Amino acid sequence: MDLFSDIKAIIMKILGIDGESVTPEAHLHFDLGADSLALVTMSVAISEKYNVELLAEDIVELENISELISLVEAKINT
């Protein structure tokens, strides 16, 4: 399971962007343009894919995609 690739694919699909912009350092809102609806959609998609509880509020405060991956990893491993 490659979390980065899976989450990158989810982000690309929801935001309608190409993969070059989706890097571990990219900020969902400032760099990729994710709005609150996109964050909710992302949290639902990630929650369903990995069978974890991930809320949009969990994602809002993250600095970058790398932190999102760490958060998902932590929820998978609990």
N, CA, C and O of each residue as an XYZ file, in Angstrom:
312
protein
N       0.858     -1.197      0.000
C       0.000      0.000      0.000
C       0.888      1.238      0.000
O       1.688      1.434      0.915
N       0.746      2.065     -1.021
C       1.503      3.299     -1.120
C       0.549      4.453     -0.840
O      -0.183      4.902     -1.723
N       0.572      4.920      0.390
C      -0.356      5.969      0.807
C      -0.241      7.220     -0.045
O      -1.251      7.788     -0.461
N       0.988      7.653     -0.307
C       1.146      8.887     -1.076
C       0.479      8.779     -2.441
O      -0.253      9.683     -2.844
N       0.720      7.699     -3.147
C       0.130      7.533     -4.480
C      -1.388      7.497     -4.420
O      -2.062      8.111     -5.248
N      -1.929      6.778     -3.440
C      -3.387      6.682     -3.304
C      -4.004      8.035     -2.964
O      -4.997      8.444     -3.566
N      -3.410      8.722     -2.000
C      -3.953     10.014     -1.576
C      -3.760     11.047     -2.679
O      -4.622     11.900     -2.890
N      -2.641     10.975     -3.378
C      -2.396     11.875     -4.509
C      -3.488     11.697     -5.558
O      -4.005     12.681     -6.087
N      -3.840     10.456     -5.861
C      -4.889     10.178     -6.847
C      -6.236     10.743     -6.396
O      -6.988     11.288     -7.205
N      -6.536     10.611     -5.113
C      -7.791     11.155     -4.571
C      -7.801     12.676     -4.715
O      -8.793     13.255     -5.160
N      -6.701     13.317     -4.340
C      -6.600     14.784     -4.417
C      -6.731     15.250     -5.870
O      -7.455     16.204     -6.154
N      -6.036     14.581     -6.780
C      -6.095     14.958     -8.197
C      -7.519     14.857     -8.726
O      -7.983     15.740     -9.447
N      -8.204     13.786     -8.371
C      -9.566     13.582     -8.853
C     -10.512     14.654     -8.300
O     -11.299     15.240     -9.044
N     -10.429     14.901     -7.004
C     -11.356     15.840     -6.365
C     -11.095     17.280     -6.810
O     -12.033     18.040     -7.051
N      -9.824     17.648     -6.917
C      -9.488     19.025     -7.274
C      -9.369     19.240     -8.784
O      -9.302     20.377     -9.251
N      -9.342     18.137     -9.545
C      -9.228     18.263    -10.989
C      -7.906     18.874    -11.422
O      -7.864     19.701    -12.332
N      -6.824     18.463    -10.766
C      -5.502     19.014    -11.081
C      -4.569     17.900    -11.535
O      -4.849     16.716    -11.346
N      -3.446     18.306    -12.143
C      -2.478     17.299    -12.579
C      -1.583     16.896    -11.413
O      -1.525     17.571    -10.385
N      -0.895     15.788    -11.599
C      -0.102     15.214    -10.522
C       1.152     15.980    -10.169
O       1.686     15.815     -9.073
N       1.641     16.827    -11.085
C       2.880     17.544    -10.822
C       2.770     18.477     -9.628
O       3.748     18.675     -8.908
N       1.590     19.056     -9.406
C       1.421     19.991     -8.291
C       1.274     19.295     -6.949
O       1.489     19.904     -5.901
N       0.907     18.019     -6.981
C       0.641     17.284     -5.744
C       1.940     16.655     -5.245
O       2.312     15.549     -5.634
N       2.613     17.401     -4.372
C       3.874     16.945     -3.787
C       3.698     16.824     -2.275
O       2.758     17.394     -1.723
N       4.572     16.102     -1.604
C       4.451     15.993     -0.137
C       4.471     17.353      0.570
O       3.907     17.496      1.655
N       5.115     18.343     -0.037
C       5.227     19.668      0.584
C       4.058     20.592      0.266
O       3.937     21.655      0.875
N       3.200     20.214     -0.668
C       2.103     21.084     -1.111
C       1.045     21.240     -0.025
O       0.651     20.271      0.624
N       0.598     22.469      0.159
C      -0.488     22.781      1.097
C      -1.810     22.644      0.339
O      -1.956     23.170     -0.764
N      -2.761     21.942      0.931
C      -4.024     21.673      0.244
C      -4.757     22.946     -0.168
O      -5.267     23.034     -1.285
N      -4.811     23.917      0.714
C      -5.560     25.142      0.415
C      -4.714     26.144     -0.366
O      -5.101     26.570     -1.454
N      -3.570     26.519      0.181
C      -2.777     27.594     -0.410
C      -2.122     27.206     -1.734
O      -2.092     28.014     -2.662
N      -1.599     25.993     -1.837
C      -0.907     25.576     -3.057
C      -1.828     24.908     -4.076
O      -1.653     25.077     -5.283
N      -2.809     24.151     -3.586
C      -3.641     23.365     -4.492
C      -5.054     23.909     -4.669
O      -5.799     23.429     -5.524
N      -5.428     24.900     -3.873
C      -6.722     25.546     -4.041
C      -7.921     24.798     -3.496
O      -9.049     25.053     -3.917
N      -7.697     23.873     -2.563
C      -8.818     23.123     -1.981
C      -9.676     24.043     -1.112
O      -9.164     24.745     -0.240
N     -10.978     24.030     -1.360
C     -11.897     24.786     -0.509
C     -12.523     23.833      0.513
O     -12.189     22.649      0.554
N     -13.426     24.357      1.330
C     -13.998     23.545      2.407
C     -14.778     22.340      1.868
O     -14.736     21.267      2.469
N     -15.477     22.499      0.764
C     -16.213     21.381      0.177
C     -15.246     20.300     -0.308
O     -15.500     19.110     -0.122
N     -14.156     20.706     -0.919
C     -13.150     19.748     -1.384
C     -12.540     18.996     -0.211
O     -12.284     17.797     -0.312
N     -12.302     19.692      0.909
C     -11.730     19.039      2.086
C     -12.693     18.007      2.659
O     -12.274     16.928      3.079
N     -13.980     18.335      2.676
C     -14.987     17.382      3.154
C     -15.018     16.164      2.225
O     -15.034     15.025      2.692
N     -15.025     16.402      0.933
C     -15.053     15.318     -0.044
C     -13.815     14.435      0.097
O     -13.906     13.209      0.040
N     -12.653     15.073      0.282
C     -11.408     14.335      0.470
C     -11.448     13.478      1.724
O     -11.052     12.312      1.702
N     -11.927     14.061      2.816
C     -11.958     13.319      4.080
C     -12.878     12.107      3.966
O     -12.570     11.046      4.508
N     -13.994     12.251      3.273
C     -14.915     11.127      3.072
C     -14.256     10.053      2.196
O     -14.322      8.865      2.511
N     -13.624     10.475      1.101
C     -12.992      9.515      0.187
C     -11.870      8.744      0.884
O     -11.753      7.530      0.719
N     -11.056      9.443      1.653
C      -9.954      8.791      2.367
C     -10.504      7.876      3.459
O     -10.009      6.765      3.650
N     -11.521      8.339      4.169
C     -12.136      7.525      5.222
C     -12.686      6.224      4.661
O     -12.499      5.158      5.249
N     -13.365      6.311      3.526
C     -13.948      5.114      2.909
C     -12.864      4.171      2.381
O     -12.972      2.954      2.532
N     -11.829      4.727      1.768
C     -10.775      3.892      1.188
C     -10.025      3.110      2.254
O      -9.701      1.939      2.054
N      -9.746      3.752      3.389
C      -8.921      3.124      4.426
C      -9.702      2.675      5.657
O      -9.122      2.183      6.624
N     -11.030      2.850      5.613
C     -11.883      2.443      6.727
C     -11.422      3.072      8.049
O     -11.265      2.389      9.061
N     -11.210      4.391      8.007
C     -10.829      5.153      9.199
C     -11.774      6.344      9.312
O     -12.478      6.680      8.360
N     -11.783      6.972     10.469
C     -12.593      8.178     10.641
C     -11.691      9.392     10.489
O     -10.849      9.668     11.343
N     -11.879     10.106      9.398
C     -11.095     11.299      9.106
C     -12.079     12.418      8.815
O     -12.873     12.326      7.879
N     -12.029     13.459      9.604
C     -12.948     14.582      9.441
C     -12.275     15.714      8.684
O     -11.050     15.833      8.696
N     -13.067     16.537      8.032
C     -12.517     17.691      7.312
C     -11.747     18.587      8.280
O     -10.735     19.186      7.915
N     -12.239     18.672      9.521
C     -11.561     19.495     10.535
C     -10.142     18.991     10.805
O      -9.246     19.767     11.139
N      -9.956     17.671     10.652
C      -8.625     17.085     10.845
C      -7.654     17.581      9.771
O      -6.464     17.754     10.032
N      -8.168     17.806      8.576
C      -7.332     18.166      7.435
C      -7.030     19.665      7.390
O      -5.955     20.062      6.941
N      -7.950     20.488      7.843
C      -7.825     21.941      7.722
C      -6.528     22.477      8.321
O      -5.896     23.360      7.742
N      -6.137     21.961      9.452
C      -4.978     22.503     10.164
C      -3.632     21.980      9.676
O      -2.589     22.438     10.142
N      -3.637     21.030      8.748
C      -2.389     20.419      8.304
C      -1.578     21.380      7.441
O      -2.132     22.169      6.675
N      -0.262     21.300      7.579
C       0.634     22.165      6.819
C       0.814     21.690      5.381
O       0.959     22.509      4.474
N       0.806     20.367      5.162
C       1.067     19.863      3.816
C       0.544     18.430      3.661
O       0.007     17.847      4.603
N       0.708     17.888      2.480
C       0.224     16.545      2.187
C       0.982     15.493      2.985
O       0.422     14.457      3.344
N       2.232     15.753      3.256
C       3.030     14.834      4.066
C       2.389     14.640      5.443
O       2.346     13.523      5.959
N       1.894     15.727      6.034
C       1.209     15.624      7.324
C      -0.104     14.864      7.189
O      -0.493     14.136      8.103
N      -0.788     15.022      6.065
C      -2.031     14.279      5.817
C      -1.734     12.787      5.763
O      -2.471     11.983      6.335
N      -0.667     12.418      5.084
C      -0.285     11.010      4.988
C       0.053     10.458      6.367
O      -0.343      9.342      6.704
N       0.781     11.230      7.164
C       1.121     10.799      8.529
C      -0.128     10.606      9.376
O      -0.219      9.658     10.156
N      -1.090     11.512      9.218
C      -2.341     11.411      9.969
C      -3.109     10.149      9.574
O      -3.594      9.418     10.438
N      -3.219      9.897      8.287
C      -3.927      8.707      7.815
C      -3.208      7.445      8.290
O      -3.842      6.489      8.738
N      -1.883      7.452      8.189
C      -1.079      6.314      8.644
C      -1.338      6.030     10.120
O      -1.508      4.876     10.515
N      -1.369      7.081     10.928
C      -1.614      6.924     12.370
C      -3.004      6.346     12.626
O      -3.173      5.502     13.506
N      -3.993      6.795     11.867
C      -5.359      6.289     12.064
C      -5.481      4.841     11.614
O      -6.231      4.070     12.211
N      -4.751      4.461     10.566
C      -4.769      3.070     10.094
C      -4.149      2.154     11.148
O      -4.619      1.037     11.361
N      -3.113      2.623     11.791
C      -2.356      1.800     12.731
C      -2.892      1.807     14.164
O      -2.260      1.252     15.063
N      -4.049      2.430     14.381
C      -4.615      2.421     15.747
C      -5.730      1.423     15.860
O      -6.321      1.277     16.930
